[in-house]
Amino acid sequence: MPDIFLSYSREDQATARRYAEAFKAEGFDVWWDATLRSGEAYDQVTEKALREAKAVVVLWSKTSVDSRWVRAEATQAFRNKTLVPAMIEPCERPIMFELTQTAELAHWHGDAKDEIWKAFIADVRGFVERERPATQQGAAAPTTNFVTAAPTPKKPQDANKTSICVLPFVNMSDDPQQEYFSDGISEDIITDLSKVSALGVVARNTAFQFKGKNIDIGQIAKQLGVTHILEGSVRKAAARVRITAQLIDTTSGEHVWAERFDRNLDDIFALQDEISKAIVKALRVKLAPEEKKAIETRGTNNAEAYNLYLMARQNYVLGNEGYSTRADAIVRLCKRATEIDPYYAHAWALMALGQMILFYTHGIKKDDGLNAVDRALALAPDLAEAHAIKARILSDRGHTDEAAAEIGVALRLDPDSYEVNKSAARLNFRLRILDQAAIYFEKATTLMETDFNSPMMLLSCYRALARADDLRRASKVALIRAEKALLQDPNNGAAMGAGVEAIAAQGDAVRAKDWMNRALLIDPDNLNMRYNFACTLITQLRDFEMALDMLGPVFARWNSGFLKHAKADPDLDPIRDDARYQAMLAAAEARVAKETGPDA
């Protein structure tokens, strides 16, 4: 049984030889067709090696993407879960492989110390040393073979590059509810500075972990390895806004630049441009003409529409998707924003997300968001979040192949987007490709510090994958975030559902049941919460009858999106043969088919 099967086009044989020799130098047993002995039956030997290989390395190039042999070998490897592709020159891969984790190795010419090569070798070694995964049982087999791409390792940051962390601006308004606005200003400055290629910018999720904490600038600088830190405050009152900001050199501790701005709220966009450009100037970083234009490009020029969008986004960030009240607020706020500015693509996309949550997560039979997201994409075809949201809607409608294609586009446009990673995770979960789903839920967890749903979903993934250490780690994150959300809103049923599952995963059944009982008194009609409680009762508390009681109202009201999720969810596997469960499922499928027709 070979460690590695090497798939390539005949035109790339010289490159393939270099890879084969490099793999052998790493201690791997490599099969490639140059090793065929005279007289051997090509098809039989190749098929045997392909079938038995622990890892199949496909070298994608302009010629190999057109090779039916390479495509066939890649397809078989995908089905065997042994596919480890690499891009040896820029090319458009076949769509089903465009969505598979692929190492970018066009630059590699044999340097064993290359960071990307070492990461690729680590991936290959992981395939070679693992046990071949058994076929997962219990759920309906997926109707498609798409796997969305796992995040690829980033190149190490240049230690000599000017870098900055934009700390969350403090809300100094008399109304604490205005915090959404100060957060929005902070995020927009981070986004603006990220467009400057000569500047390294700490991601939003990393910067926002310091929000509301007493912080030491020197300690943050040492922890993040940045040369500069920006901090500031926002005071918003009536039609006026005051923003103060100061830029600190972390090496000397000196203030490089500081300014206070008092403007009308209508001037907020010009003010943001002015702040970003002042920071770039103070850092003595060269701003290319196209970067200057990118900074000046806003989703809207209307301050009121922008303010409404920020309010809607804060509802999404704080509420997660299991909270129908917040989803309804998102739709209403974004609807008003699009009435004010019909060309505001971000608002159309966020409205689509809210409509989708209400329709598929809460069973509220209204618009499922497809029209709104199509409007967003018509206005901004490169808006990654809109492609990700459309993918989720298409998946819930049953169009999995189209959904996977949208995810592929979204990942190419913005692989570090929270919504893109969460959508990729959900699609993988629906296809029962749980190892890939876990990768994306992990990244989504790091991209949004308020997200308790992603670490909760990791509990399902890691439980099914028998990864006990990862399960315990994810349960701690889920509980901390759920408790924080409940401090802000004690009636947040989605947070209660996540908290109960996390507590049970840590072995505290008494506390889990106490949370569950209190939550059902507060929000008994929260279907998302009831579903998560049922999962906990099945997997942790082993109370199948109570779980079925909990699922009754859910199956009676939820629609096609939920049914697709339930059929894939490994948490429900222990009760799939139960007659009561099967009756509920059959009744729900009949109801959904009658209500929604062929798109169910």
N, C-alpha and C positions, 0 to 999 in steps of 0.2 A: 504493500500500500504506500504510494508516494505521499510525501508531505505536501508538495505543491504541484499542481497541474498548471502549466503556463500556456495561455491561449493568446494567439497573436496572428496577424496577417503575414503572408509570405514576404511582402515588401519590407516588413519590419524585422526580418530575421536577425540582422546585425544587432539591433537594439535588444531583441529577445535574448540573444546570446549573453549580452552584458548583464541582463537581469538574472538569467539562469546562473551565471558564474557568481554574481553577488549573493544570490540566495544560498548557493553551495558554500560560499565563504562564511555565511552565518550559521552553517551546520544543517541546512535543510536538504532533504532528498527531493530532487526536482525531476519531474517528467515533462519533456517537451518533444515535439515530433522529430527533432534532429537526433533523438536517441533511438528511433525506430531501427530495428535490424532488418537487413535485406530479407525479403521473403515473408515478413510478418503481414498479417491481414490488417491493413490500416484501420478500417472502421472498428473492428472488434477490439484491437489493442487500445485504440484511442478511447472508445466508450468505456472500457474496463478501467483505464487510468482515471478518466473523468469521474466515473462513479465512485471510485475508491479514494480519490484524493481528499485530504483533510482541508485544503484550501485551493481554490481555483483563482489564479491571478490573471485577469483579463487586461491586456494592454490596449487601451482605446487610442486609435489614431484615425486620420482621415480615410485610410484604406480599410482598417479593421471594422469600422462601423458599417461598411458596405459588404463585409464578408458574411455570407450566410453561415459559414462554419463557425466563425467567432460568435455570431449572434446565438447560434444553436447551443454552443458550449456555455455561453454566459447564461442562457435561459435554464439549462439543466443545472448549472451550479447554483443559480438562484433558488430553484426548487429544492435543491439539496441543502440549502443554507450554508454553502461553502464559498460564495462569491466574494472576492476581494479585488475590485477593479482599480486600475491606475490610469490616469490620463498622461500619455507620453507626448502628446502635442495637442494644441487647441483644436477641438472638433465638436460637432453636434452629435451627442450619443443618441441611440434609439431611445424613444421617450420612456419606456419602462425602466431603462438603465440610467436615464438622466436623473432619476430620483433615488439612486442608490449611492451610498457613501463611496466617494471616489477620491483617491489621493491625487493631488495636482503635482505631477512629476515631470512636466515638460522641460523643466530647467535641469533635471538630474542627469549627470553624465558619469556616475560611478563613484562619487565622493561618499564613503561610508560614514563620514561624520556629519553629513547634511542633516539638519534637524527634521525636515519633512520626511526624508528617507528613513531616519530612525523611528519616527512615529509610524510610518507605514510598516516597517519590519515588526514593530510591536503589535500592530493589528494582525499581521500575518501569523505571528507566533501565537497570538491569542486563539486563532482558528485552529492552528496545528495542535496545540496543547489541550484544547477543550475536548470534552466528550461530545460526540455527535448528538445534537438535540433530538429528543424523541418527538414525534408528532403530538401536538397538544390535543387532548380529548375534551369532549363535552359541548363544544360550541359548533355551530354550523361552519363548514369550511368556507373560507373566503372565496368569492367569485373572481378575484383578481390577484395577481402576483406582485402588485406594486409594493415597494418598500421605499419610504422616503429617506433621504440622505442623512446620515449621522453627521453631526458637526465635525469639521476637520480641525486639527490643531492649528492654532495661530502661530505665526512666526514670533520669536522672542522680540520684545520691544527694544529698539535701539536705545542703549543707555545714555547716549549723547544727545538724543532728540529732546527738544523742549516739550514738556508735558504738563498737563494741568488737571486738577480735580475741581469741579464746580460743586461746592457744597450746596445743599438745598437752602434757598433763600428763606429767611425767617419771616413769618407772617406777623407784621406789626400793626395790622388793622385792628380797630376796636372790635370787630366781629370775627371771632375765631373761625367762623364758617367760610371766611374768605381764604382759607389756607389753599383751596384748590387753585386760586389765582397765583399765589406765590410759588406753588409747586410747578404750575404751568410755565411761569417765567423761567424758572430754573431749568426745566426740561428743554425749553426752546433755546436757551443759551448753550446748553450741552450739545444740542442738535446742530446749531450754527457752527460752533467751534469744531465739531467733528467733520465738517466739510472742508476743513483746512488740512491739506495733505502733509504739510510740514509740522503739524502739531499733534502730539499724542494726547488723547482725551479719555479720561476715566469714564467708563460707562455709567449710565444713570443708576442702574441697580446697585453698583458699588458705592457711588456717591451718596445715595439715599439711605444707606445703612447707618449713616451718621446723623440722620435727621432727629432732632429733638434731644440730642445727647450733649453733655458737657465734653467738649473735645479739646485735645491738645494738638495744635497745628503741626508741631514737630513730629509727634507720634504718627499722625495720619500720613505725613510726607514720607516717613520711614516705612510705614506699612505698605503704601501704594507705590513708592519709588518715583514720585512726581517731582518736578522742579518748581512748580507753582501751584498755589491754591487760591481759588476765588471764593469769597464769601460775601454775603450781602443780606439785605432785608427789603421787604415790599410793604408799603402802606397804601391801601386802596380805600378811598372814601368818596362816595357820590361819583362825580365825574372826573376826579383827580387821582393821580397815582404818583407816589414818591418811591423811587428805587435808589438805594445806596449800595455801592459795591466797592470792594477793595481787593487788589491782587497782591499776593504775598510771595516773595521769593523764599522758597523753603530752605535754601542753602544759607542765606544770610539772615533770614527772618525779617527782612525789611519790606516795607510797603512799596511796591513798584509803581502802583497806580491806585488812585482812589477818587471816587466822584459821587455826587448826589444829584439826582435828576428829579425835577418836579414838572410834571406835564399833565395835560388833559388826557383822559383815557383814550380819546380818539387818536392820539399820537403814539399809542403803545407799540405799533409795528416799527415806526421810525426810531423809537427809543431802543427797541431791541437791536435793530441794525447798528445803531450808534454804539451801544455797549459792546457788542461783539467785535466791531471794528476797532474800538478803543483798546480792547484786550489784546487783539492781534498786533496792534501797533506797539503797545507797551511791551509785548513779548519779543518784538523785533523779528517777527515771523513774516516771511514773504507770502502775500496773498495773490494767487493767480487770478486773472480776469474772470474765468469761469467760476472760481470759488467765491469771488465777490458777488457775482450774479446769483449764485446758489444761496448765499446768505440772505440776499434781499428778496428771495422768492418765498412768499407766504401762501398758505392755503386759502386765505381770505384777506381782504383789505378792510373788512367791516369789524370794528371793535366789539360791537354787541354780539354778532354771530360768534366771534372768537371766544368771548366770555361764556356764552352758552355752551359752546363745545367743551371748554375746560370744565365746566360744571358737570356735563354729561360724562366726560372721561373720568372724573373723580368718582362719580357714582359707580362706574364699572370697576375701577381700581380697588375701591374699598368694599364693594358689595359681593364680588365674585358672581358666578352665574346661577347659583341656586337661590337667588333672592329676587322674586318677581317684582317687588315694589321698586327696587332700584332699576331693574330692566325697563319697567314702564316709564320711570323718570328719564332714562336715557333716550327713549324714543321721543318723548314729548319735547325734551330740550333740543334734541337734534332736528326734530321736525321744524321747530321754531327757527333754529339757526339756518336751515335750508330755505325757509320762507324768506328770511332776510337776505340771504345770499345763495341763490340757487346753484351757484358754481362752486360751492364749498365741498370738495370731494371728501375730505376727512369726516365732515359731519354726515354726509350720506352713508359712508362706510360704517361709522359708529352707530347710526340709526339702524342700519341693516343688522348689525350684531345684536342690538337690543330686541329687534323684531324676531330674529332667529331664536334668541333665548326664550322669549315669551312663547313662541310657537312650539318649539321642539322640546324645551326643558320643562315648561310649565303647562303645556297642553292648552294654551289660550289660542283658539282657532281664529287667528287673524292673518295678516300678511307675514310670510316667513322670511322676508328680507331680500329676496332675490332681485326684485325690481330696484330697490335702493342701492344694492351693491353694484348692479349693472350700471346704474347712473354714476356712481363713484368712479368706476373703471372707464366709463366713457369720457369723464372729465380728466382723470389722471390714470392713464394705462399702466404707469410704473409704480402705483401705490401698492406696496407689498401686502399691507394689512387687508386691503380690499380683496386681493386674490385669495388670501388665507380664509377670509370670511366666506367668500363665494365657495371655496372648497368645502367648508363645513356644511353649507346649505345643500350643495350638490350631493354630498355624502348622505345627509339625512333624507334626501329625496331618492336615494338608491343609485345614483350615478357615480359609482366609485372610481371608474377610470377617469372621468372628467375631473373629479375632485383631486385625484392624484396629479393630474396635469397642472391644475391650478396651484397645488402645493409646490410642484417643481418650479414654476415661475416665481412664486413668492420667495422660495429659498434662494434663488439666484439673485433676486432684487435686494433682499435684506435678510441674510441668514442669522442676524442678531436681533431680529424683531421678536418681542414677546408673543404677540398674537400668531405670528408665523410658526414659531416653535410649538406653541400649544396646539395649533391646528394640525401640524405634522404628527404630534404625539397622539392626538385623538384618532386620526386616520389609521395609524399603525395599530392602535388599541382595537379599533373596530375590525381590523384584519387579523387579530390575534398574533401580531408580530410584536410580542411584548418586550423583547430585548431592545428593539429600536424605539418602541414607545417610551420606555424608561429613559433612554438617552435624551429624548426631546422633553419629557416632563422634567427631567433634571435641569436642563438648560432653562426652561420656562421658569422653574423655581428660582433660579439665580437672577433672572431678568426682571422679576417683579417681587419686591420684598413683602408685599401684602397678599400675595397669592397663596392661599392655603389649599386650594383645590388640586394643584399640580402635585404637591407632596402627598396629598391624600390618594391621588391616583397611583402614585408610586407604590403605595402600600399594596394595592391589587397586583401590580406588576411584579414586585419583588416577592410577594407571597407565592404567586404562581411559578416564579422562577427559582424558588427555594433559596433566595439570597437573604439569609437571616440578618446579617450585619447591616446590609443596606436597608432592610425593613425597619430595624430599630432606629437607624439614623433618620430615615424619612419620617417616622412617627414623631420624633422629637421636634422636627421642623414644623410638621403639620400642627402639632398641639400648641407650640409657642405662637404661631401665627393665628390660629383659631382663637386662642385666649385674647390676643391683642385686638382682634376684630370684635370680640364680644365686649371688651372694655369700651369700645367706641359705640357699639350698638348691641345691647343684651338680647335683642329680639332677632338677631341674624341667624335664621334657621340653617343656612348653608354652613356657617361657621360651627354651629352645634353638631351638624352631621359629621364634619371633618374632625372635630374634637373628640366625639364619641369613638370614631374608628381608631384615632390615634391612641386614645387612652386604653382601649381594648387591646390594641397591638402591643402595648407595654405590659399587658397582663393584669390590669386592674379592672376586673369585671364589675365589682361593686360600684366603683365610681362611674364607669361607663353607663351602667343601667340607671344610676341616679341622674346623670346628665340627660339621658334619653327620656326619662319620665318627665323631667322638668321641661324639656324642649317640646314634647307632645302637648303639654298643657298650654304652652305659649303660642305654638304655631302648628296646630294639628293638621292643617291642610297643605303644608309644604311638601309637595310630592318628591322633590329632589332630596330633601332631608329624610323622608320616610324610606326612600330607596337605599340611601347610604346606611341607615339604621339596619335595614334588612341584610345588607351585605355584612355588617358587623355581627349580627345575630347568627348568620350562617357560618362565617369563617372563624370567628373568635369565640363566640358564646355558645355555638352549636345548638341553638334553640330554633329548629326548623319551623315548628308550628307558629311561633310568634313571628318569625320572618315572613311566613306566608300571609299571616294576618296583616303585617305591615305593608306587604306588596299589593294586597287586594285593591285598595283605592288607586294605587299607582297604575296598575294594569287597566283599571276601569276608565282612566282618563288620559293617560299619556298616549302619544301618537307614534308615527313611524320612526322618528329619530330615536326615541327611547327603545323601541323594540329592537332596532339594529344594535344599540348599545347592550341591551340585556342579553341578546343572543351571543354576543362576543365576550361578555364579562366573565372572567374565570371565577369570580366570587360566587356566581350562581351555579357553578358546576355541580356541587353536592346535592342540589334539589331538582336537577333537570329531569330526573326519572320519576319524580313525585307526581302522582295523578292529579293532585290539586293544582300544582304548578302548571302542568300541561294543559289543564282545562282553562286556567286563567290566560295562558299564552294563546291558546286557540281562539278564545273569545275576543281577546284584544286584537289579534290579527284579522279576524272577521270584521270587527268594528272599524278598524283602520282602513281596510280595503273598501268598505262601504262609504266611509266618510271622505277619503282623500283620493281614491281611484288609483290609476297606474303609477303615480309618483310616490306611493307609499313605500 
